[in-house]
Amino acid sequence: MQYTYLGRTALKVSRLCLGTLNLGVRASDEESHAILDTALDRGVNFIDTANQYGWQKHKGYTEEFLGGWFAKGGGRREKVVLGTKVFNPMTDWPNDSGLSARHIIASCEDSLRRMGTDWIDLFQMHHIDRHAPWEEVWQAMETLTRQGKVRYVGSSNFAGWHIAEAQEAAARRHFLGIVSEQSVYNLVTRHIELELIPAAQRYGVGVLAWSPLHGGLLSGALRKLAEGTAMKTAQGRAAQALEVHRDAVGAYEKLCDGLGADPAEVGLAWVMGRPGVTAPVIGPRSLDQLTGAFKAMELALSDEVLAELDRLFPPIGNGGPGPEAWAW
């Protein structure tokens, strides 16, 4: 396993982050425990979840599921860098969502209880709260870190200027602030290259890429549809994007065939090689999918292949420079 530092911190995390959205929901309990155990055995020490995950059964279910896995012992909790999130509504009551100091602290307590742990390594704001002043947010996060219940604070789905605003406010309080930002990032969705990644690099914030295969679109979507084996690819974000990018996806799958590599491995390898990216957040539903992610770590993409991927899935402005790249 390869490790790197989480942003500007001294915390070492694996180059693969195990997302838990499918565990205990789209994957059976037995398969989910096998995925968690295999990942840990292979050196994955970074696990990501959220208080709302598992909503298909009930909100908080995934954290409860992880708590059951931690309870099996064997150093599972001690070996893991555990991230969860706060923001999304947990009930219909008005103060059970957002980033008020009340909800941040209450949500942390609830997550600790569900997972049966004394601390959260990375407590992530799942979305910006436009009604919460940073003085209130940081006051709550400082309280939790002083109590030892939270080690680091992260964000998710922020814009570049949110990162800058948050970090400047934290600096005024002599607080570490945000150490990671989790954004959607893959070959199809590259808008964070314009300003989010430059801002994150400037402030020493590690970038975690969620949906690195765009909901299965980049994992052999056309082949799976032809074989009748498509699951996530046939619905949601991947299905919508396929209507727009069908020709590019077809060429992408042909390119991968020529490389002798699975499309999912190529897509993950591309994300892992992008500047500023700490780790993709993978969401395997099976051990085979987890194994494919490990193979992606060993896949080196040539300059010629990278150029072809840029041609098939061009960045914002069809490859033109973002504001950060301008020189005067």
N, C-alpha and C positions, 0 to 999 in steps of 0.2 A: 504493500500500500504506500502511496505517496502522501506526504503531509505538507501542509503549508501553514503560515500564520493567519489568523483571522483578522484581516485588516491590519491596523497598526498595533495590535495587541501582541502579547507574548504567548497567547493561547494557540496551541497546535491542533489543527483539525484535518481530517482526511480530505483528499481531493474529490471524493464522492460524499454527498450528504444524502442520507437515507430519508426520503419523505415517507410519510405514514398515511397518506390520504386513502390508500386502498386497503390497508391492513385491517383485518377483522370485518371488512365491509365487502369489497370486491374479491378479496382473497379469504379463504377459510381460516379459522383460528389456527389450525394445525400448520397450514402453509405459511401463514403470517409469522408464527413463532419460528418456523424454519428459516424464513427470510431474515428475521432479526438475528438469529443465532449465527447463520452463515455469514452475514455481513460483519458481525462483530469478530468472528473467527478469522475473517479475511482482513481485519484491520480497520474497518469502517468505524470511526469513533464519534461520528457526527450524525445526530438524529433530529429531524425537524417535524413538529406537529403544530397544532393550533387548538385553542379551547373549543372551537366550533366543529372541528372535524368529527366525523362519525354521525353527522346530522341525519343520515339516512335511517339510523336507528334512534338516536337522540343526541343532542348537542352535548359534547363532552365525552362521548363514548370512546373515541380514539385515545384520549388521555387515560381513561380508565383501563383500556386494553393494554397500553404501555405499562401502566402500574402493575397489572397482572404479570407482565413479562419481567419487570424489575424484581417483583416479589419472588421469582424463582431463584434469586441469589446468584452465586458464582461471580460476583463483582460486576454484574451487568450495569447497575446504575453508576458505580464508581468509575467504570471505564468510558462512559459515554459523555460527550458534550451534548447536552439536551437543550433544544430550543423549542419554545412554544410561543403563542401569540395572543394579543389582546386587541380588541376593537369591536369586532362584529357582535351583534345582539345575541345574548344567550336566552333572554325571555322577552316578553312584550312590555315589561316595565321600563319606564323612560330612562332610568339610570343604569340599566344593565347593558350598556353599549358605549362606544366612544372612548375618549381618552381623558375623561375627568379623573381627578385624583382619587375620588371615591371608587370609580370603576376599575382603574388600574390596580389599586391595592386589593380590592375585593376579588378581582379576576385572578390575581397572583395566588391569593390564598386558596381559591377554588381549584386552580390547576395543581397546586402542591398537594392538596387533599386527594384529587382524582388520581394522580400519578404515584402517590405514596412516597414522596420524596421531600427532603428538607430544603432543596434549593433548585433553582432553574439557572442553567448556565447562560442562556441567551433569551432574554425576554423581549420579543419583537412586537412593535406597533404594526398591526396588520394593514393599516391605512392611515393616511393623514386625517386628523380631526380638525376641521377648519374653525371649530368653535372653541378649541382648547388652547389657551396661551401656553407658550413654552415654559413660562415660570411655573405653571401648575403641573405640567407634564413632568418636568425635571424634579420638582419638589417631591412628587410621588415616587419617581424612580430612585431618587437619592434615599428616600426613606427605606425602600425595599433593599437597596444595596447595603445600607448601614446595618439593617437587620440580618444580613447574610442570606436573604431569600433569593436574591438575584445577583448574578456575577457580572453580566454585561447586558447592554441594551442594544437592540437592533431595530431596523425598520423594514417595511415591505410596501411595495407599490408607491413609493415616494417619487417625486420629481427631483431634478437636480437642485432646484432652488429651495426645496424643502430641506434637503441635506444641509445646504449652506446655512439656512436660517436656524435649524436645530443645533448645528455645531457651534455657531457663534453665540447662541444663547447659553449653551452648556459651558463654553469657555469662560463666559462672564461669571459663571457660578463655580469655576474651577472643578468641573465635573467632566468625566471622560466622554460622555455623550454617546452618539451612535458609533458602533464598531462594524456593523454589517447592514447591507441593504439587499432585500430579496425582491427581485424583479423578474417578470416574464422575459425570457431571452432565448432565442433560437434563430435558426437561419431565416425563418419566415418573418419573425417579429424582432426587428433590430433597432427600434427607435431609441433604446437607452444608450446606444453608441453616441448619439448626438450631444447630450448634455449630462445625463445621469452618470455615466461611467467617468467622464472627466471630473465631475464634481466629487465622486466617490474617491477617485485616485488622489485628488488634491487634499482631501480631508482624511485620508488614511482609512477609508471605509471599504471593507471587503464586499464584493458583489456575489450573491448567491442567485443562481439562475433557476427559476422555477419554470415548469413546462418546457424543458430543454428540447423535447421532441414535438412540441406544439400539439399536445393531446393525442399523440400517435400518428400525426400526419407524416412525420419524418422517419417512421419506423417500418416502412414498406407498405404504405396505405393501399396503393393500387393493387399490389400483389395480394394482399390480404382480402381486399374486397372481391377480387376475382376468384379467390379460393373459398370465399364465404367464411373466413376466420376473423374478420375485422370485428373489434368490440368498440373501443373508444373512438377509433377512426371513423366509424359510421355515425357518430353523433357529435353534438356540441361544436366546440371551437374547430376541431379538425375537419369535420364535415363541411362547415361553412368555408373554411380556407381552401379546401380541396376544389371547390367550384371555381375559385379565383386562380389557383396555382396548379391546376391539373397538369398542364404541359410541363411546367418546371419540375413538379414532383415526378412525373414520368421520366424526364431526363436525369433527375437525381438518382432514381432507382437504377437506371441503366448505368450511370457512372459508378454506383456502388457495386453493381454486378461486375463491372470491369476491374474493380479493385479487389474483388473477392472478399468483400466485407459486407456485413449486414447493415442496412441503412440506419438502424438505430445506433449502431456503433460509430458510424461516421458522423451522425448528428451530434452525439455526445462528445466525440473527440474534438469536433469543431468548437463547441462551447467551451470545453476545458482549455483549449488553446488560446482563447480570446484574452486580450489584455485586461487586467483588472478583475478577472473572474477568479474567485476563491474555489468555488465548487458548483457543479450543477446539482439541483435537488431532484433525485430520481425517485420514481414512484412505482417500483415493481409490483406486479400482481402475482408473480411466480418466481421460482428459483431460476428458471431459464432466463427470464428478463434480467435478474440480478447478475447472472453470469455474463450476459452480454455487456452490462455496464463495466464489469471488470476488464473485459477484452478491449473496451474503448480506451481505457487508460494506456494500453500498450500500442495503440494505433497512431502512427505518425503520418500526418497528411502533408504531401509535398506542396511546394509553392505552386506547381501547375494545377493540382487538385483544388487548392484554396482559391486560386484565380477563377477556376471554373465554377466553384460554389458561389463566388461573388457575382459571376455573370448570371447564374440561374436565380439567385436570391439577392439582388443588389441591396446595399444599405440605403439609408435615407438619402435622397438626392441622387440616386443611381451612382453612388460612389463618390459624389462630391464631398468636399470637406465640411465638417460642422464648424460652428463658431470657434471652438477651441483650437482648430487647426489653422485658422487664418494667421498670416504673418504680415506685418507692416514694415 
